[in-house]
Amino acid sequence: MEIKKIMRVLVNTTIEVLWTPGHAGLQGNDKADELAKEGAKDALQMPEESRIVTIQEVKEASHKACLSKWQSRWDNSSTGRRYYELVPTVNHKRRLDLPNKTAFNLILQLQTGYSTLNAHRHKIGQNVSPECKCGSPETTEHFLLECSNYTQQREILARSIQRLCGIPSLDMQTLLGTEDIPNIDGSRDRIQTELATYIETTARFETPAASSTQ
């Protein structure tokens, strides 16, 4: 009835009612429907004087409710704790092309641990040694903080970050976190750019074909 009342006052507007197939039986969609309905209920809890609830308001309330529940589950989950330390907020918006898409994808691999470094490749059953060329297990921490093969590149990275952000030493949170350094706006973008330069200059993730053309 409320919709019909709204339709009567609309002028020069074409209204089309469409049927949307149900999501029953599709993985994840049932839960998405449930959360969306809860979000719509939140939208209806508006001041009495706001009698007309717009679609945009329903969407915003639904989005807010979903984010709140997602954050709660992320905070209390028993899995993905390594990534949680770096990305604690589910609503954190990130630039997917900083400084470019290739560099961002490599940084994302290092954040999740699912990279082409030997320790992970060995872990998932690929027929490779888990060791780096220097002889130590080639983990993300080793590549970023320890490997003697990249000492020069790491020193340049450390000086750049200290100059930009005042951080005297490198650690995983500084390099792979997603939040700005306190009181330094834009510091995360600058750190990510410097980290991308480090990754590029080590040439560790270059394919053999790319390396042979240089």
Secondary structure, DSSP 8 states (H G I E B T S, - for coil): -HHHHHHHH--S-----------TTSTTHHHHHHHHHHHHHHHH-S-TT-----HHHHHHHHHHHHHHHHHHHHHH-SS-HHHHHH---TT----TTSS-HHHHHHHHHHHHS-SSSHHHHHHTT-SS-SB-TTSSB--HHIIIII-GGGHHHHHHHHHHHHHHH---S--HHHHH--S--TT-TTHHHHHHHHHHHHHHHHTTT--HHHHHT-
